[in-house]
Amino acid sequence: EATGRDGSTSKLLILDEPTTGLHFSDIERLLGVFQRLVDAGQSLLVIEHNLDVIKCADWILDLGPEAGANGGKLVAEGSPEHIAAQNTETARFLKPMLQGEVARIGAPSKAAATPVISPTTNNISLRGAREHNLKNISIDIPRDKFVVVSGLSGSGKSTLAFDILFAEGQRRFLDSMSAYARQFAEQLEKPELDSLAGLPPTVAIEQRVSQGGMKSTVATVTELWNFIRLLYAKLGTRYCPDCNVPVEKQSLAAIEQSIRNLLKKGAVSILAPVIRGRKGYHTEVAEWALKHGYTRLLVDKQFRDSEGFTRLERFKEHDIDVVVTEMAKAGAKDSAVSELPATISKALDIGKGVLKLFTPDKKFILLSSEASCPSCHKSFEELDPRLFSFNSPHGWCTRCRGHGVVPKHRFHLDTSRYESVLEAEMDADRKLERMEDEELVECPSCHGARLNDEARAVRLQGTPLADLARLAVDHASGHFDKLTIKGDRDQLIARDILPEIRQRLSFLQEVGLGYLQLDRSAKTLSGGESQRIRLAAQLGSNLRGVLYVLDEPTIGLHPRDNAALLETLVALRDRGNSLIVVEHDEDTIARADHLIDLGPGAGRLGGEVVYQGAPPQVPSGLNGKGSKKKSAEADHSALMISPTYRALSNPIVHPMRGARRTVKKDHPFATVNDCRVNNLKNIDAGIPLGRLTVLTGISGSGKSTLMHSCLAVAATAGKTKGKKKDAPFAKATGFDKLQSVYEVDQSPIGKTSRSCPATYVKVFDDIRKLFAQLPDSRVRGYEASRFSFNTGDGRCAICEGNGRVKLEMDFLPSTWVPCEACNEMRYNPATLEVRFREKNIGEVLRMTIEQAAEFFESQPRIAAPLKLLADTGLGYLQLGQPSPTLSGGEAQRIKL
């Protein structure tokens, strides 16, 4: 969209890892588009780890030196040659690339040198795969190996890995369940194939920008929080939240005196807790109480008789207390008062050290023989893991309900409109989750800790849980490594818990996420971070015999962190698992045991296996001018038609323009000063206008923060000099020279079947207007809305503009069949009678982008964006191709 508009004004285009999902050949095309943009006078700011993009930059901002709290500094800035001469992590990998060498990050695994595996061995055998663009392929994939699937974007990699292998594995798993159970699970369609044998259970670890709701954190997604909660519940020291002193045991005499003081004011009932937050009917509790002479119960804060007790809601949590005795006011004749010591002992015995009083002023007071504040005499119940869960009413902060944030302006919740208070509160949670970050502030009660004051007051060797949650993974790992447990009982408890915590923290470090805080919201993670967190969680599950399907796990990783990730994948394989990894990364391909390369083109030009076997040896040793050493394998016909081999054998020569653009001392810059948000250490950063600037640095060094929270804020709001109110920097200058700013993030494009390339880049609006202006349309009174397949009278009434009809199969997965009424043309016959240059609107949607660009050549508003799509290598896509069928690389280029 940005590139398709008038180029006469100065623009800033901000891109967040634009090479995501792109093959080497596609990256070369993309860099060509970047160079054309900069040559036209535009400014580009790109977050990127890809060394080809970094080498292509006119200016580089390198952040570091490490991640998280140890990052946030601008360690170097300047041209690629200047950066390569510095002592930074980026320089370590950039320097050999500029000198024509290959910066390898670890030796290939031994299995990579083994011969092609024979079909007679232990394989996954796929025959006649015709899903999407796959052309009836048959292939044997070795089990218990590290297999990489490569190829151009749109060549069929995700179709093979996810839509066939993973989907069929999940479908077979669900088939083993009852028809009743299957209706509650999302059922994937059966892929188009003849046979698939030898398929183990499958687990997909895909890239998703958001994972879970606002309450999902790094610690909860990896299941770390479960073990930490258990450790604090069993070994934590409780402090009084009001007095900040450790709680102590309370004598029976002190409890008796408290009750006698209350009796002076009126009648008091003594109750013993027996059920706390447990689901079930609980009729057995009433039977037990009646058998032992207790005639009354307190059930969910309501008094009920034990006799004639009706069962409770099974799937709702309940609290039940037994009424041990009811005593009259002091001074009245009451035998229960004289038996008070015995009654207290009996209640404490039933309540396991805790009893509850119903006071004269109709309130409940807790008394404990095990946990009582020596200062204010407040008593507490026994520690429970639920107290440390911000997903549970037992533990969450009552103000923010475990979100850690509240709306700036509190909205009124009218509970009378809902069937229950619970439903009203759930609706309030949904409203909160839909709010923008600007509408939310930190909860003033828990200060973002999410937990109530009792949970926050518990400490483990002096460390409150809220403080632990704010630690980065690296620091938390050091904290638990130093943690020493004394005493036989405590050591026995910690023996199984601590290793689980340490192991999961170690896995997070191995996948390059040591900089993330434990309480970091999962919604704020990038697609690559989210995927690697799920990878760490799978490492912690210790599964064997599973087929893991991964989607570009190296995305978002600095070259320095690739080696650790590859070691993690190899470790997963060595446990007895199979790995199918869709990947474009050269080091991952080199480390694989087996390579499957799809091609030779993309879309309808792909879908064939052009090479499979051990990863081929790629020519290395390019000189500075870009000439290559000949490879002994270069004449191999299978390799020569492989787009991956050709791209690796003929890497991008830099500088692409023949000479790099200079950035002189007097060159105009857009600058932000004293950036101090998240882990940024009061840095000054400037981007040269009219140049391609790459923002790089190791994962977690502060790149996204600098770009989105500082530079983008200054660019969008600061087309005037000075500082925006509440901005996380002291001053911004030079942004007034920009006329417009475009930001392309990693959020996915629409996954609805009603979204397609034509609608996403907005050309379909112009196409509909064009058809509405035709003579036939004017005579019939058709407006542009008539040619919409989403609404209006022009679409087919049977399929409602989808072109396909969904058949509900009850207990089986739903299936889609072509619409017989419109023959997949989406429109009714009257609409299809209107033609432009002998083509109706349905036929136009079936055109490829290349065909449409030529067809609409006389309509510049339509042709220009289509030519740009073709320039980025998407000319083979149909205008009306549904978005769910697009690959990640295709979707990324459509956004660009």
N, C-alpha and C positions, 0 to 999 in steps of 0.2 A: 504493500500500500504506500509506504513511504517513498520507495524508489519510483513508483509509477506516477508521481505528481510532478508538478512544475519544478524544474531544477534551478530557477532563477534566484531563489532565496536560500540563505544559509541555514542548514538543518543540522541537528545532532541526532544520530541514530545510535541508541544504546541497546546492545545485544548481550544476552546472558548465555554463554556457551553455545553458540550457533552451530557447532559441529556435531552436536548430539545426534546420534543415529545416522551419521553420514559416512559413506564409504570414502576411501582415499580419492577415487575419481571425482566424487561429488564435492569433496573439499576443494579440489583444484578449480572446479567450476565456480564454487562459492567465492573463493578468493579473487577470481576474475571479476565477479560482480562487485566485490568490495573495492577493487582498484578503480573500476569505472566510476563508482560513486565518489571516491575521493578525488579523482581527476576532474569530476564535475564541480568540485568545490565544497563538498559536504564533509562533515566531521563524523568519524565513527569511533565509538568507545566500546570495547569488547572484553568481557571476562572470558578467559580461555586458558586451558592447559595444553592444548594441541600445539606441538612444537612447529608445525608447518605454518600455523596462523601467527605464532609468536615471531617466527623468522620473517614473516611477511610485513610485520608492523613497521610504521615509521617511528613510533615512540612506544616505550614500554614503561609501565609502572609496576614494580616488583615489590610485593608485600611479604613480610616475614618478621623475624627470621624463622620462627616456629609457628605453631598453631595455638588458637585459644588465647589464654592470658599471656602466653609468651610470644604472641604475634602482634599484629596491629601497627607495625612500623613500616615506613617506606624505606626499604633497604637499598633500593637503587632505582634510578630512572634515567632514560636516555634511549639511544638507538640500540638495535639488537647487538651490534658489535661492541658497544660500550657496556651493555649488560653482561655479555659473555666474558668480558675481562674482569668482572667483579667476583667477589667470593660469596656467592649466594647459591641456594639450592637450584634455582632456575638456571643460573649460569653454568652449573655443573653439567646439565643436560643440553643446554643451548650451544655451548662452545664446540663440542665435537660435531654437532649438526651443521654449524656454519663452516666448519673445516672439512666437510664432506665425509665425515666418519659417521658410524651408527652407534648411538648411545644405548647399549644393551643393559638391561637391568636384571641380570640373572641368567644362568645357563639353562638351556632347554632341558626338560626332564628326559631321563634315559629312555622312557617309552617312546619319545618322539622319533628316535632313530630306528625303531623296529619296523619291519616290513608291513605292508598293508595286510590287515587282518583278514583271514580267509572266511568266506561265508559259512564254513562248516563249524566255526567256533561259536562261543557264546555271544550272540548278537541280538539286536533288535531288528527284526526283519520287516521292512515296509514294502508293500507291493501296490502299484497302481494308484498312487496318490494324485488326486485331481482337484484338491481344494484350492479355491481362488485361482491364482495364475499358475499353479504347478501343473506340469504337462505330463501326467501319467507316469511320474517317476517311481522307480523301484530302487531301494537302497538298503544295505546292511550296515547298521551302526553298532560299533563294538560296545558292549556293556562293561561297567566298572572302569571306564576310561574317561579322560578329560577330552571332550570332543568340542571343537569350535566350528560353528556354522558362519561362514562369511559370504560376501557378495555385495553387489550394488544395493543401494536403498531401493526397496520395492521389488527385489529379485525373488522373494518368496521365503526369506529366512525365518521371519516370525510365523509365517503360515506353517512351515515345517515344524518348528520348535514348539510353538504355543498352540496353534489351532489344530494340529494333528497329534503330536506326541503327548503334550500335556492334557489337551482336551479329552483325548481318548482314554488316557489313564484315569482321569477324574470320572469320566462317564462309566467306566467299568467298575470303579469303586462304588459309585452310587447304585449301579445295577445290583450289587451284592446286598443292598439294603432293601427293606420292605417298601412296597408301593406307598404305604402311608408315610413313611419317613422321607421318601424321595420328594414328596410334594413340598417339603419345607426347605429344600436345598435348591440353589441355583443350578439348573441342569444345562450343560453345554450341548450344542448340537453335535450330532454324529458327523464326523468329517467324511468327505468324499474319498473313499479308498477301497481297494479290493480286499486287502488283508493286512494285519499288523500283529506280529507274533513276538514273544519274548519281551514284552513291555513290563517293566517293574512299576511299583507305585510311583506316582509323579507328584512333585512339589514345584510350583512356579514361584520364582522370586523376580517379579517384574519391577519396572520403574513407575512409581506413582509419586506425583508431587506432594499430595497430601495423603496422610495415613491416619485413619481414625479421627475422632473428634477433638475438641479442645482439651479434653482430659487425658488424651494419649500423650505420653512423654517417652523420651529415650529409655528411661528405666522401666516403664510399664510394657513397652513393645518388646523389649528383650527379656522380659520376665525377671529382671533384676529386682524390681520393687517387691515382688512377692517374698524373696529371700531376705531382703533388708527389713521388711515389715516383721517377718518371723523372728529375726535376730533381735530387733528392738523389743518385741513383745516378750521374749523369753529372757533376755539378758539386760534390758534397759533399766535405768534407775529413774523412778518417777519423782518429779519435782512438783511442788504446788505452783500452779500458774499464777496465783495471786501473791504469794509470799516469796517465791523463788528459793525455797529450801527443800531438801529431800524429805519425802514422806517417811513415816516410821510406823511401827506397830503400835496399836492402841490397846490398853488394858481393858478387861471386862468391867472394872470398877469405873473407869472413865466413861465407858458407853452407858453404864447404868445411871451415872450422875446426869448425863445429857438427857436421858429419857425422863428422869425424875424432875428435872428443871422444866421440861415441856409439859409434864402432867399438872404443874401448878397453873397452867393457862387453860387446860381443858383436856378432853379425851384424846388418847393416842392409840393408834393401831400399830402393831409390830408385824412386818411382813418379811418373808424370806424369798429372794429371787431364785427361781428354778429354771426358767427358760429365758435366754437372751438372744434376740435376733435370729431365731431359727424358724424355718418353714415347716409346715406340717399341720395335721388335724389336731394333735395334742390332746386327744380324748383320754389317753393313758395318764396324763398329769392329773386330770380331774378325778379319775378312778383312784389313783394313789392317794390324793388328798382326802377323799371321802373315807378311804380305808383306814387312814391314820387320824381321823377325827377333825380334819380341817374342812369346814363347811363353806368357806368363802375364798374366792380367788380374785386377784387383780389382773385382768387380761387387757393388754393394750390400753392401760390407763382407765379401764372401766371395771367396776366391781361386779362379779357374777357368782352365782351359787354353784357349788361343786356338784350338787345333785341336779340331774336333768341337763347336764352340760351338753350343748350342741357343738358339733365339731367346727373348727375354724377353717378359714380359706387355706387350702393346701400350699399354694405357691406364693404366699405372702409371709414376710417375716413377722414373728410375734414375740412379745415380751410377756411372761407370766410370773406372778408372785403369789405365794401362798400366804394367806392371812393367818399368822400363828396365834395372835391374841388381840383382843380389843379391850382397852382399859379406860375406866372412867376417870374423871378429874380427881386430882389428889384431894383427900379429905373425905371423899365418898367411900362407902364400904364396898370394897372390890377385892375379892380373893386373888385376882390376877396380879394386883400390885405387890402383894406379899410374896408371890412366886416369881417376881421379876428376874432375879439372877438366873434361875433355871430356864425361864422363857428365853432370855437373851442367848444362853448357851445353845438351846435347841434351835433358835432361828439362825445363829451363826453356823451351826452344824449343817442345817439344810441348805443355807445360802453359801456354803464354802467360804466362810470368813467375812461375809457381807450380809447386812440386814438393811431394811428400809422402814422408815417411820412415816405414818400418815398423821400430820400434826394438826393441832386445833385450828390453825388458819388454812386448813385444806391444802397443804403443800406436802411434797414428798422430800424427805431428807435421807441421804445415804450415810450409813455408819459402817466402818470396817475395822476389824481387829488386826488386819494386815497392813493397810495403807491409810495413814491419817496424817494430816499436816500438824506438826507440833506447835505451830504458831497460831493458825486460825482454826484448828481442829476440824477442818473439812476432810471428809473421807472419800476414798476413791475405790472403784471396782478393780478387780484383777486385770492386768494388761492383756489385751486381746489384739491379734493382728489386724482386725477390722478397725481398730482405733486409728491405725496409720494408713487407712485407705481413703483417698479423697473421692472415691467413687461410691462410698457408703455413707449413709447418714450418721453412722457411729463415729466416723472420723473427719468428715469434711467440715470446713469452715461454714458456719450457718449463714454468714453474710453472702459469700460468693458461691456456696454449694460446690466447692472443690474446683472451681475454674481458675482461681487466683486473680481474676480480674472482675470488675463490675462496670456497668454502663456509667458514663459521665453524668448522664441525666437519668435518674431512676424512673423506670416506667411503672405505671400503676397496674397491678395484677388483680383484675376483678374475678375472684374465685367463684362468684355466683353463676358465671357463664359456663362452668365446667361441672362434670358429673362428680368429681372428687378433687380434693386439694392436691393429691399426687398428680393428677392429669394437668392441673393448672401449673404446678411447678415444672413439670416436664415441658410444657409449652413455653414457659419462661426460659428454660434452658435452650430450647431450639431457637428462640429469638436472639438469645445472647450469642449463640454460635454463628448466626447469620450477620452479626454486626461487624463493621470494619474496625481495624485496629485503632483508627483515630477516634472512634466512639467509646473506647474502653480505657479504663485506668486501673492501676494496681489496687487490689482490695485493701482498704484501710484497716481491716480487722486482722487479717493474717499476713499482710504485706507480701502477697504473692506466693506464700508457702502452701496454700490450698487446704491446710489442716486446721482443726480447731485448737483452742488454747491448751487443752489437756494433752493432745498428741504432741504439740510443739514443745511441751515442757519436759518430755521424756528424753533422757540423755543416755548415750552409750559411751562410757569412759569419758564423760565430759562433753561429748559432741551431740547437740540436738539434731534430730532427723532433718529439720528444715535446712540447717547449715550443710549437712552432708549432701542433700539433694542439689544444692547450688554448685557443688564441685564439678569440674570437668572430669571426664572419664580417666584421664591420666593421673590427676590428683587423687581421685577416689581410689584408684588402684594402689597408689602409694599409701593412702590412709589405711586400707584394709591389709596391706602387706605388713604394716607396722603394728597392727592391732594384736595385742597379746591377751589371751584369755586365761585367767587364773582360777584355780579351784576345780576339783574333779567333776562336780556337777555341771558347772558352766562349760568346761572343756568338752564334756560328753555332748552337751546341747549344740555347741558350735562346731563339733567335729564334721558334721555333714553339711552345715549351712555355709560356713566360710569358704570352703573349696568351690561351691557353686557360684558364689558371688565373685570370687577372684577369677574363676575361669571365664565367666561372662564378660567381665571387664577386660580381660586379656584378649578375648575374641574381638571386642569392639576396637581395641588398639590395633589388632592385626589387620583389620579391614580399613584402617586409616581414619578412624573416628574418635581418636583419643581427645580431640579438642572440644567435643560436644558436652554440654552440661547434662547431668542426669535428669534435671527437671525441664529440659528444653522441650517445648511443645512439638509433637510430631507434625503438626500442620505447617510449621515453619521450615521443615527440612526440604532440601532439593530432592529431585527424583533419584539422583545417584546416592545421596545420603540415606534416603528412605530404603532403597534397595539393599544397601550394605548393612543397615541395621537389621533387616530381616534375614540377611545372610548370617550375621553374628548370632541371631536367635536360633537359626537352624543348626549352627555349630554347637550351640549349647544343648540342643535336643538329643544329640548322640544317636541319631538314627543310622541304620545300616540297610543296604540293599534298596536304596531309594534313587530314583532318577530326578535330579535337580535340573530345572530349566531356568537359565538366567539370561537377562536382557542387558547387555552392555554394562557389566559391573564396574568397568574402569571409568565410566563417565563421571566427571567432577573430580577426578583424582589427579594430583600433580605427579609427574613422572617419578618423583622420589618415592611416592607411596605405592606405586604399582607393584613393586617387588613383594611387599608384605601381603598384598591382596592375592597375588598369584600363589604364594606359599599357602595361603588359607584355602584356596581352591584345590590345590594339590593335596592338602591334608584332608579335605572333605572326600576326595577321590580315594585316598589311601585307607579310609575307614571302610571301604567296600561299597561306595556309592558310584553311580554314573552321573556324569556332568554333560549337559548340552548347553553351550554358551554361545549366544548370538553376539558377535563382537567384530569390531573393525580395528582394534588395537594390535599393532605389529608385534609387540612383546608377548601378548596373550596368544596370538597365533603361533609364534615360535615355541611357546611353552607347552602347547597342546600335544596330546598323544595322537590325535586324529583330526584331520581337517576335511570339512565338506564345504565346497565353494559352489554357490549357485549363480546362475547367469544365463546366457552371456550378457543380457541387457537387464532392463527393469520393466516391471509391469508385464504387458503381453509379450515383451521381447525377452523375458526371463523365465523362471520356473523350471530350469533344467539343471541337473548336476553336471557341472563342467569339470570338476576335479574332486576326487576324494582319496585320502591316504595320509601318509605321514606328511607333516608340514614341509614343503619344499625349501631347500636352501636358497635364499634370496641373494642376488648379487649385492655386495657392499663395497665401500671404498670409492664413493663419488669424489671427484675432485671439485675444486671451487667453481669450475665452469659448467659442471653438470654432466660431464661425460661419465660413462659407466664401464665397469669391468664386465667382460662377457662371462656368463654362467654356463657351466657344462650342461645344465638342464634346460637352457633357453630354447633348445630345438624340440623339446618334448611337446608333441601336439596338444596333449591335454592341458599342459600348463600354459601354452601360448594363447588358448582361448579363455583362460581364467582371468577375469578382470582384476582379481586381487593380486595375482602374480604379476600381471603387467604393471599395475600401479606401484607395487613394491619394487619392481625392477627398474621402473622409470619414475623416481620420486620427483616432486615439484622442485624446479630449479629457482633459486632465489638470488637476487631480487627478480621478481616476475617481470618488472617493467624494464629490466636492463640496468637501471640505476635506482638506488633508493632515494626517496624524497628527503631533502635536508630539513632540519629544524634549527634555524639560526637563533642567535641570542635575542634578536629583536622580533622574533616570530610572535604573533598574538596567541596568548594562552587564556583559557578559562580556568580559574583557580579557586579552590576552597582552602581556607586557612583554619588551623586549630580544630581539626575533626576529632571529636571525643565521644563517640557512641560505641556501645558494646566493648570490643577489645581494642579499638583504635586509640593510639597513644598520642593525642594532640598533634596529628600530622598535617602537613601542608601538601596538597596534591594539585597538579595542574595538567590540563590536556591541551596540546597544540591544536588550534582550530584548522580545519581543512586538511587533517591528517588522520591516518588510521592508528589509533592508540589501543594497545592491548594491556589489560590489567591482569597481572598474573601473580603467582605466589603459591605456596603449598596450601593444601586444603585446611581451612579454618584460620587462615592468616588475616582475614578481614576484607577480602575482595568484594564480596556481595554487600557487606555493610558500607564500604566506601562508595560503591557504585549506587546502590539503591537509596541509602539513607543520607548520603551527602551529595554526590555529584548529580544524581537524578533530581533530587529535591531542589538543588541550586539551579539546575537547568530549567526545570518546569516552572518553578515559582519565581526564579530569579532572573528573568529576562530583564530585570532592572538591577541596578547596582545595590550592593549592601547585603543585609542579612534578613532572612525570613524569620518571623516570630517563632520562637521555640525550636529553631533549627539547631541541629547538633554540631554546628561549626560557628566560628567567630565571625567570618567574613567570606563573601563570595564575590569575585570580580570577573569580568570578561564575558559573562553569560548574556549580557544585553546585546551582544553581536549576533546571537542566534534568533532566527525567526520562528523556528518550530523545533519540537523535540518528539522523537518517537522511541518508545521503549518496547522491546520484544523479550518477554521473560520465558520461563520454561513451562508455563501452564499449558496443558494440552488443548488442542482444538476440539470442537464439539464432537461427541461420540454418538450422536443421534443419526439415524438413517436419513433424516430429512436435511442434514447438513452435507454439503458437497463442495468441491473446489470452486465452482462458479458462485455459490452463495457466500463462501468465506471471504473471497477477495472482492466481493461486491459487484462483479461484472454482470451477474444475473439480473440485477436491478436495471442496468442499462439495456440488457437484451430484452427484458420484458417491456420496457418503455419503447424500444424500437419496434417490437411486434405490435404494440398498441397503436402506433402511428401509421401502420400499413393501411391501404385503402379498404381491404376486406374487414379489418377491425373497426374502422370508423363507420362503415356502413352498418355493421351489426351493433355498434355502441360498446365495443369491448374496450375496457381500460387495462392498465398494466396489471392490476390485481387479477384479471382473468387468466393470466399466464403464470400464476403462482401455483406450485404443486402442494403448497402447505395449507392454503385456505382458498375460499372463493368457489365460484360456480364452474370454473374451467377445469378443475382436476377430475379424475375418474372417481365416480361415487362409490365404486366397489372397493378399490384399494386405498382410497383417500389420498391419492398422489404418491403412494409408495412404490408402485410398480409391482409390488409383491403382496400376497395376502398371507397373514399369519394364521396357521391352523393350531388351535389349542388341542393338546393330546392328553389332557388330564394328568395321569401319573407319569406320562412319558414327556421328554423334552418337546417344547413347541417347535414347529417347523414352518418354514416359509416356502410358498410355491408361487410361480409366476401368475400374475393377474391375467385371467383369460379375457376379461372385458376390454382391457386396453393394450394387451400384449406387451406389458412392461413399459408402455410409453408414458404413463403417469396421468395423461389427460383424456378428456372425453372427445368423441369424434368431432363435435362442433368446433372445439378449440383447435384441434389438429388440422382443420381445413384451412386455417390461416397460414400462409407460407411466405418466407422471405428467401428470395433467390432459390426457389423450388424446395426449400427445407422447412418443415414445421418445427414447433418448439420442442417436441419430443425427440426429433432427429438431431436437433442442435445439441441437446443434452447428451446424446450418445457420441458426439464428436470427441476426438482427442483434443488436447489443448493446442497441439501443433496445427491440426486441421482447422480448429476454430480461429486461431490467430490469422491464418491465411484467408479463411472464409469471411471474417469481419474486417479485413484489411482497410476497407473504406470507412470504417467506424473507429477512429483513433481512441476514443474513451474505452472501447471494448478491447481493441487489438493490443494496446500498449501493455496492460497488466498481463495479458495472455502471453505476449512475447517474453516478458520478464520471467514468467513461470517456465516457459520453454528454455530460457537461458540457464535456469538453475537445474536443468535436467529432468523436468517434469512434463515434457511434451507428450509423453505416452499416456498420461492419465486422461480419463474421460471427464468432461465438464460436470456431468451429473453423478460421478462415482461416489457412493455413500462414504462418509468420513470413517465409519468403523472399519472399512476395508483398507484404509491407508496405513502404510508402515510408519514407524516413528520418524524415520528420516524424511519421508514424503511430507508428513504433517509439519515437521520443523521448517522445511523449505517453503511450504505454502504460507506459513506465518511470516517468514522473512520476506 
